[in-house]
Amino acid sequence: MPGDCGYDVRAMRITDAHIHIPREDPSGVGNLVKAAERNGIGALCFSSLGSWEYEPPLEACVRANGEVKWAMDRYPGTVVGLCYVNPASGEAGLREFERCIDDYGMRGLKLWVAVRCTDPSVDPFIKAAVGYGVPVLQHAWLKSTGNLPHESTPTDVAEMAAMHPDATIIMAHIGGNWEVGAKAVKDCRNVLVDTCGTICDAGMIEYAVKALGAERVVYGSDNYDFAGQVAKVLSAEIADEEKEQILSGNIERVMGL
Amino acid sequence: MIVDVNAFLGLWPFRHLWHSGIDGLERLMGRSGVSHALVSPFESLFYRDNVAANGFIRELGGSKSLCPIAAINPSLPDVGDFLSEMDGLRAIKGLKLHPDYHCYDLNGDSAKAAFDFAEERGLPVIIPLRIQDERLHPKFALVPPTPVKALIEVAKLYPKVNVIACNARSDELGDVLGDGSPNLHAVVSWVQEEGFVASAVRDHGCGRLMWGSNMPLQYPEPTLEQIGKADVGPREKEGILAGNAVEVFNIIFREPDAGPLR
């Protein structure tokens, strides 16, 4: 039956590891929280990319983080905050990250496409994340149509992970090109992958689980339909225990929720 | 009853498929409750012979759950012969066109032959705007998607032909639904942004929405769940999941022991 994937999601508290404050409508968080509840999702790890400028100035990131803080205050216990910075903002950006963790109570760092994750400017941020014991959600895509100038690839993430073996890194979208992405980070034990994005290719979750182990895969929606994104995991031909790990256990472990 | 208007048979050359062929499709349909699927061959994307590419049609002769859709390349010289041959195949429920893979303009002369044929026979025309996310194509075989504008224009040229847009992103689906032409239909075959189905039904009604899985490249469950859990009424869901397709494709269902679909 549509609307019933044959698995009782009420038995667990699903956590969405990758979701953003709606662009141009931060108050839309309320609708997302309601829709998440309808789909058995009890916690949402929000970051804000502000106006989605590729190389935002510090002030834009400060504003974006303020939106997340607003959502955390409005929906305590449901909204988990991730700090977003442009590593090119240097020392001031680092202070912003520290402020988000210390003052706002955020639980992770979100890095997007401002600089490649192998750029030296990223190092202090990863070291700070390690110091705080929080994960880094790193965007990655390998696009055959061409990446953005500073957009990280799965290979970049593997390199970053090797440089920072104590860091916990979540590579978004299984690197987009998921066969290449999963293989690129296979030997990086400190890298997990998230399942989000538009792509619902048959076999994608199975492939990631086989390459990395279910304990290194986490569910995320990236603002795409919750029911569809959860079903992506539930319809995978893996064990029920592995589905639970992906939908709930792994991100709770990594985030300390 | 659930009717899938966009499924494929055959092998995909660029990656391993967990389920493929008639058995594979029926397995996916069985586990997700899909009763009927309109299927076309992957081969049609790559072959330079329409007859050979559509050889699967005769294999489906006895199927109770799979309805053949002839996928044609109207830019090939054998298209006339193929369409003549198809005239004798009453089981065909529609045509599928891939202007992205076959590199022609939907509003050009090549497409005209297909649309003229569809108009004369009362057949709907399915057009997947893409087969997979274009960012995932192998670099040696980049295939830009079919422009949704061209699809809307050709639907206006042939108001008696039902034109069905598959594998569209949210903005493209919005363009198709927003156009308002009664013969232009949009298929939910991609996981869209949260709340998309409910807002599409609210803004445009559900009469021109259908569901298509893109099996076996995708599993059917994610998009089925997207519709099943959408904040719309049961009648609207029934229309999207089956009723609209039954009407547009003129599908006559028979009891399980009464022979193949017509």
Interface residues (C-beta under 8 A of the other chain):
Chain A: M1 P2 G3 D4 C5 N31 L32 A35 R38 N39 W141 K143 S144 T145 G176 N177 E179 T198 I199 C200 D201 A202 G203 E206 S221 N223 Y224 D225 F226 A227 G228 Q229 V230 A231 K232 L234 S235 A236 E237
Chain B: I2 R15 H16 L17 W18 H19 L28 S32 G33 Q132 D133 E134 R135 L136 H137 P138 K139 L142 R169 W190 V191 Q192 E193 E194 G195 F196 V197 M215 P216 L217 Q218 Y219 P220 E221 P222 T223 L224 E225 Q226 I227 G228 K229 A230 K237 L241
